[in-house]
Amino acid sequence: MVLFFGLFIFGLGDALLIQSQIGNAPWSVLAQGVAERLEITLGWSTFLISSMVLLLWVPLRERPGFGTLSNIVVIAIAIQIGITLFPTQEGLIFSLMYCLIGIAMVGIGSAFYITCGLGSGPRDGLMTAIHYRSGFRIGRVRLLIEAFVLILGAILGGTVGVGTLLFALLIGQSIAISLGVVARATSQ
């Protein structure tokens, strides 16, 4: 249950970022661009992209866990539900609120699903597999992956803006703080 809770919170947070209309997280920029080109929902686009990333695990000899497959399904569903529930924002103040709350929720959701230890998400697994196979530092691998999907998503028409920058600057701290809170809460 903790895994599903974390993944669902993550997806709702991503939906808030999308609905802020001031810039998405890099993978959502790509999902939005793909959704617009294929004329499908963002939920389906997220599902398809996650599934395709999982296929990249095959030549890298990575093995998905229960959490990996759950990540693909639950986050896609949660994003679609969130987009339906949360109205889009036009005013800067409410857009920034959506963006910051979304970043916090992605951090909280990440902390819950990471601490379950039931398998990494497709994107994280790709990052770690490339790191282990190439010897490149994990930070550089992640940066290159994120930059690639951001540029591709922007070319396809995904929303890039101040929200994208805020996500890049704040998501690490959001996850770190949330991991500390979850660790303290689960140790009692």
Backbone torsions as a table, in degrees:
resi	resn	phi	psi	omega
1	MET	NA	-37.6	-179.7
2	VAL	-62.5	-39.7	178.0
3	LEU	-59.0	-50.9	-177.9
4	PHE	-64.7	-38.7	177.0
5	PHE	-59.5	-49.1	-179.3
6	GLY	-61.3	-44.9	-180.0
7	LEU	-65.1	-38.7	-179.7
8	PHE	-67.1	-43.7	177.4
9	ILE	-61.8	-41.7	177.0
10	PHE	-56.8	-49.8	-178.9
11	GLY	-63.2	-40.6	177.5
12	LEU	-65.0	-38.5	176.6
13	GLY	-62.9	-41.4	177.2
14	ASP	-63.8	-38.4	177.8
15	ALA	-62.6	-39.5	177.1
16	LEU	-61.9	-42.8	176.7
17	LEU	-59.2	-44.5	180.0
18	ILE	-62.8	-45.9	-176.8
19	GLN	-73.3	-14.6	176.2
20	SER	-66.3	-28.2	-179.9
21	GLN	63.0	20.3	177.8
22	ILE	-115.1	13.9	177.5
23	GLY	127.7	133.4	-177.4
24	ASN	-99.2	166.9	167.6
25	ALA	-64.7	153.0	-174.3
26	PRO	-51.1	-45.9	-178.9
27	TRP	-67.8	-29.7	176.6
28	SER	-76.3	-27.8	172.1
29	VAL	-60.6	-45.8	178.7
30	LEU	-64.4	-46.4	-179.2
31	ALA	-60.8	-40.7	179.0
32	GLN	-65.5	-43.4	178.1
33	GLY	-61.8	-44.1	178.2
34	VAL	-64.7	-43.0	179.9
35	ALA	-59.5	-42.8	179.9
36	GLU	-66.7	-40.9	-178.8
37	ARG	-69.6	-40.2	-177.6
38	LEU	-91.0	-5.9	-177.8
39	GLU	56.2	52.0	175.6
40	ILE	-126.1	171.4	179.5
41	THR	-74.6	161.1	176.9
42	LEU	-64.5	-33.9	177.0
43	GLY	-60.8	-48.2	178.3
44	TRP	-64.4	-40.4	179.3
45	SER	-61.7	-44.3	177.8
46	THR	-60.5	-44.1	178.7
47	PHE	-60.4	-47.1	-178.7
48	LEU	-63.7	-44.2	180.0
49	ILE	-63.9	-44.8	178.8
50	SER	-60.5	-41.3	178.9
51	SER	-64.8	-40.0	178.7
52	MET	-67.7	-38.4	176.6
53	VAL	-63.3	-39.3	178.0
54	LEU	-60.9	-36.8	177.1
55	LEU	-62.6	-28.6	177.2
56	LEU	-67.9	-16.3	177.5
57	TRP	-68.2	-29.4	-172.7
58	VAL	-56.7	-55.5	-179.9
59	PRO	-67.6	-18.2	179.0
60	LEU	-89.9	-0.9	178.0
61	ARG	58.4	38.8	174.7
62	GLU	-91.3	152.4	179.4
63	ARG	-119.4	126.5	178.1
64	PRO	-74.5	151.2	173.3
65	GLY	-109.6	-178.5	178.0
66	PHE	-58.6	-39.1	179.1
67	GLY	-65.6	-31.7	179.0
68	THR	-64.3	-49.9	-178.7
69	LEU	-68.4	-38.1	177.4
70	SER	-63.0	-39.5	178.5
71	ASN	-56.0	-46.7	-178.0
72	ILE	-59.7	-46.7	-173.8
73	VAL	-78.5	-52.1	-171.6
74	VAL	-66.9	-43.8	-179.4
75	ILE	-64.0	-41.5	178.6
76	ALA	-61.1	-44.0	179.1
77	ILE	-65.1	-45.1	-178.2
78	ALA	-63.6	-38.8	177.5
79	ILE	-61.7	-46.1	-178.5
80	GLN	-64.7	-40.9	176.8
81	ILE	-62.9	-45.6	-179.6
82	GLY	-61.7	-41.1	178.5
83	ILE	-63.3	-34.9	178.3
84	THR	-72.8	-39.2	-176.1
85	LEU	-78.7	-42.1	-173.6
86	PHE	-92.1	120.5	178.4
87	PRO	-69.2	149.5	176.3
88	THR	-66.3	152.2	-177.7
89	GLN	-111.2	142.3	177.8
90	GLU	-111.0	-38.4	-178.2
91	GLY	-75.1	143.7	-175.4
92	LEU	-61.3	-42.8	-177.3
93	ILE	-61.2	-50.6	-179.4
94	PHE	-68.4	-34.0	176.7
95	SER	-63.4	-43.4	177.3
96	LEU	-64.9	-38.8	177.0
97	MET	-61.7	-48.0	176.8
98	TYR	-55.7	-46.8	-177.1
99	CYS	-61.0	-50.0	-177.2
100	LEU	-68.4	-40.5	176.3
101	ILE	-64.6	-40.2	178.0
102	GLY	-60.7	-44.1	178.4
103	ILE	-62.4	-42.9	177.8
104	ALA	-61.7	-42.8	-179.5
105	MET	-66.6	-38.5	176.5
106	VAL	-63.2	-40.0	177.0
107	GLY	-63.5	-45.3	179.2
108	ILE	-64.1	-47.8	179.2
109	GLY	-59.6	-41.9	178.5
110	SER	-60.7	-44.5	-179.2
111	ALA	-60.2	-43.1	179.6
112	PHE	-65.4	-45.0	-175.8
113	TYR	-75.8	-31.7	178.3
114	ILE	-65.3	-41.8	-175.7
115	THR	-71.5	-13.3	177.7
116	CYS	-70.8	-30.6	179.3
117	GLY	65.6	33.1	-177.9
118	LEU	-104.3	20.6	179.3
119	GLY	114.3	141.1	-179.2
120	SER	-77.1	160.9	174.5
121	GLY	-69.7	164.7	-177.4
122	PRO	-55.9	-41.3	-177.2
123	ARG	-70.7	-42.4	178.8
124	ASP	-65.7	-39.7	177.8
125	GLY	-64.0	-38.8	176.5
126	LEU	-62.9	-44.3	-179.4
127	MET	-60.8	-49.6	-177.2
128	THR	-68.2	-36.2	178.8
129	ALA	-64.5	-44.7	178.2
130	ILE	-63.6	-40.6	177.9
131	HIS	-58.5	-50.2	-177.6
132	TYR	-66.9	-37.2	-177.0
133	ARG	-78.2	-32.6	-174.3
134	SER	-97.0	-26.7	-174.8
135	GLY	84.6	-3.3	176.8
136	PHE	-69.6	147.7	178.7
137	ARG	-62.2	144.5	-173.6
138	ILE	-61.8	-35.9	178.5
139	GLY	-62.0	-40.4	178.6
140	ARG	-69.4	-40.6	178.4
141	VAL	-60.5	-47.3	-179.3
142	ARG	-62.9	-42.7	178.9
143	LEU	-59.4	-45.0	-179.7
144	LEU	-64.8	-42.4	178.6
145	ILE	-63.2	-49.0	-178.1
146	GLU	-62.6	-41.8	179.1
147	ALA	-64.4	-41.8	179.6
148	PHE	-61.5	-49.4	-177.6
149	VAL	-69.2	-32.3	177.4
150	LEU	-64.8	-47.5	-179.9
151	ILE	-64.6	-45.7	178.8
152	LEU	-61.4	-44.4	178.5
153	GLY	-62.1	-40.8	178.4
154	ALA	-64.4	-41.1	177.6
155	ILE	-61.3	-37.5	-179.4
156	LEU	-78.6	-9.3	176.2
157	GLY	110.2	10.3	176.7
158	GLY	-69.8	157.1	-175.6
159	THR	-83.8	119.1	175.7
160	VAL	-117.5	135.3	180.0
161	GLY	-172.6	-155.8	-177.9
162	VAL	-62.2	-31.8	176.8
163	GLY	-63.1	-36.6	177.3
164	THR	-64.1	-44.1	178.3
165	LEU	-64.6	-45.6	178.4
166	LEU	-60.4	-41.1	177.6
167	PHE	-59.6	-48.4	-179.1
168	ALA	-59.4	-39.7	-177.3
169	LEU	-77.8	-31.4	-169.5
170	LEU	-108.2	-18.1	-173.0
171	ILE	-64.5	-37.1	178.6
172	GLY	-60.2	-46.7	178.4
173	GLN	-66.3	-39.3	179.3
174	SER	-59.9	-44.8	178.8
175	ILE	-67.7	-43.6	-178.6
176	ALA	-60.7	-46.9	178.9
177	ILE	-63.0	-44.8	-178.7
178	SER	-64.6	-39.0	176.9
179	LEU	-61.1	-40.5	177.3
180	GLY	-62.8	-43.6	179.6
181	VAL	-65.1	-46.1	-179.5
182	VAL	-64.0	-41.0	179.1
183	ALA	-61.6	-43.7	178.5
184	ARG	-66.3	-40.6	-177.7
185	ALA	-67.9	-37.4	-177.4
186	THR	-83.8	-15.0	179.6
187	SER	-83.1	-11.1	-177.6
188	GLN	-89.9	NA	NA
